[in-house]
Amino acid sequence: MTSTTIRVVRQPWGLLARFLGITALTVALTLLIFVWIMQPPWIEFQGMTLFLSATAVISLLLSFGAYQLGWLQRSPSLKWTLLSGYALSSLLTFVNVWVTARLMFINYHDLMLATILLVFAAGIAMALGYFLATAVSDSLRALRDGAIAIADGRLQTRVQITGRDEIAQLAHTFNEMAAQLEEAAHRQQEAEQMRRDLIAWAGHDLRTPLASVRAMVEALADGVVEDPATAERYLRTAQREIGALAVLIDDLFELAQLDAGGLKLDRQPNSLADLISDTIESFSALAQEKGIQLGGWVEPGIDPVMMDARQIGRVLNNLVGNALRHTLAGGAVQIEADMVAAAVQVRVRDTGEGIPPEDLPRVFEQFYRSEKSRSRATGGAGLGLAIAKAIIEAHGGRIWAESKMGQGATFVFMLPITRSKTRTNPLLR
């Protein structure tokens, strides 16, 4: 990622043009008022015009030179920069008025009185300017301290500045940036912790069956097991463990693809009803073996649905397999699908033991386990629900779980649908 540097853009000629325009307007307005009120003779009008023009040119040259040469950036603080501007303005005002009074006043007493009043006015202006400059610099100092705190890693820092001016807007933007940085750092910490957990849990889930398979194979190879029935049981157990390892490795590979955004979906108009029917058929033998009633229901007219049939089939397999693992004999697992607004909603219900409330927000995390859900004792590696969530979100949908302890669990996902006037699938039983 390349860095972006935003520099201060100077516009000397545009600024000069604007300053000339304002100065010319000020001189013209002043001369107009001078003529209207004083009705001076032509020679006094010429003198006043020459004097005002000369003062304006000097002010223009000083201001433009300070801007162009960067003198303002050499000031130790903004407060002193503003005070310098106030001082220069007061000085120019004093010179203009005093020289004009000197040229026009005959009474020496009146001239001294005007001088004293000008000095007083300049002092008051400087005092007022000092307070205004301090208010601005205090706000900027608070922003500077906040930026230093953020740079030191204290991302919870916020700057409190009231008002509606540009500095208050800058503080608001600064706080938004700090909040985003804090959230990003929190997500990074969670991702790092998840990565460590993934390595630890994957190592455990790989090492445990490998150790079991190794022990059984060594026992068979060394002739420790002589009973044919025991040897056959060892082989079946090893075969089951190797199958579980293959599934775990496939899940890890697919999860890596999903995390890297490498999963390419082949979304086509497909029959969700057929997909649910195929899922029920594939798990019917296992459900019958465990004594669990497995069935489904699909709202008529739901098809076709724009989806990757293979990936959504995997989601259904993960959810139904998870439900069967946590449902006791005599229970039931039901798949239901209907239309909700502009989406199709699929629910997989079971009558198992349920999921504890504290585990519900985390059941879709990679390798997350609780005492009563997703453990190796029940055959789950803790990746199926994480993969299901990634696939559903890749389709632009969402997935969640609902459960009450002792009343089973319901996993629900929603997908955008493409409505069709043709009913392509019957109601599932």
Secondary structure, DSSP 4 states (H G I P E B T S, - for coil): -----------HHHHHHHHHHHHHHHHHHHHHHHHHHH---HHHHHHHHHHHHHHHHHHHHHHHHHHHTTTGGGSS-HHHHHHHHHHHHHHHHHHHHHHHHHHH---HHHHHHHHHHHHHHHHHHHHHHHHHHHHHHHHHHHHHHHHHHHHTT-TT------SSSHHHHHHHHHHHHHHHHHHHHHHHHHHHHHHHHHHHHHHHHHHHHHHHHHHHHHHHHTT----HHHHHHHHHHHHHHHHHHHHHHHHHHHHHHHHTT-PPP--EEE-HHHHHHHHHHHHHHHHHHHT-EEEEEE-TT---EEE-HHHHHHHHHHHHHHHHHT--TT-EEEEEEEEETTEEEEEEEE-SS---TTTGGGTTSTT--BTTBS-GGGT--S-HHHHHHHHHHHTT-EEEEEE-TTS-EEEEEEEE----SS--SPPP-
